[in-house]
Amino acid sequence: MRRKIVAGNWKMHGSKGLVRDLVGAISGQVGSGSLDVVIFPPAPYVSYVAKMSGGAVRLGLQNVSEHDAGAYTGEVSASMARDVGCDFVLVGHSERRQMFAETDDLVARKVEKVIASGMTAVLCVGEVESERESGEAEAVVERQVRQGLADVPTDRWGSVVVAYEPVWAIGTGKTATAEDAQAMHAAIRRVLSEMGAPANSISVLYGGSVKADNAAALFAGPDVDGGLVGGASLNAEEFLSICRCLSAGA
Ligand SMILES: O=C(CO)COP(=O)(O)O
């Protein structure tokens, strides 16, 4: 059975006040059953989210360094993330690929560090609009999956989650159709299987303008195991509604 996951990527938003209000509001409502709820707050708030949630949600970082330790001012290592209670790390989010010039090669090195530190790497993949329009979407995503996960040890596939986030759908209010999302998720699973991974046990999440009113349709695909939610994860009611769409369909 694949884990069902709803993850909230807060990006560079939040405050202690938001943690108190939002995590306080959702913690009593989640944390049981087969659904994993994961919060990716900005790094300084991880411990506070842990404290306020009382263990009801799982924690992740939005990024880590490809280095173990040393003179890398401003960076945070995978072992530090683990040390403060993270179980997950986003790797290769399109905002990091686009604004911080992260290549597939760098992404692969980060995936390796995350897994070696005992956490799950959530590899983010997705095409830009021109790539979808020119019919290259699947080839782009296939390359990102193959290169990003190239160095996963054969016995560590259980520490991998893939998030398909079409770049043109992020923060735009546009989403892939449920059919297109399902088709891409099935393609990702085929690639994972060709790579020798136990593809049927790897969760593949959809991200890109997931909201309470479209989540049920997007999550209906048999290869869609949950969502990676940006903007809507900053509102407790909206985020809880999205979580309910998945637990209702589980
Ligand atoms: O980038 C995302 C999650 O990682 C998606 O963001 P939005 O849900 O705001 O479109």
The ligand as an SDF file (V2000), in Angstrom:
LIG
                    3D

 10  9  0  0  0  0  0  0  0  0999 V2000
    4.7680   24.9640   -5.4430 O   0  0  0  0  0  0  0  0  0  0  0  0
    3.8090   24.4400   -4.8970 C   0  0  0  0  0  0  0  0  0  0  0  0
    3.9990   23.4920   -3.7910 C   0  0  0  0  0  0  0  0  0  0  0  0
    5.3190   23.1100   -3.6700 O   0  0  0  0  0  0  0  0  0  0  0  0
    2.4260   24.7400   -5.3350 C   0  0  0  0  0  0  0  0  0  0  0  0
    2.1220   26.0450   -4.9950 O   0  0  0  0  0  0  0  0  0  0  0  0
    0.6040   26.5560   -5.1380 P   0  0  0  0  0  0  0  0  0  0  0  0
   -0.2710   25.5390   -4.4760 O   0  0  0  0  0  0  0  0  0  0  0  0
    0.5910   27.8850   -4.4440 O   0  0  0  0  0  0  0  0  0  0  0  0
    0.3240   26.6390   -6.6050 O   0  0  0  0  0  0  0  0  0  0  0  0
  1  2  2  0
  2  3  1  0
  2  5  1  0
  3  4  1  0
  5  6  1  0
  6  7  1  0
  7  8  2  0
  7  9  1  0
  7 10  1  0
M  END
$$$$
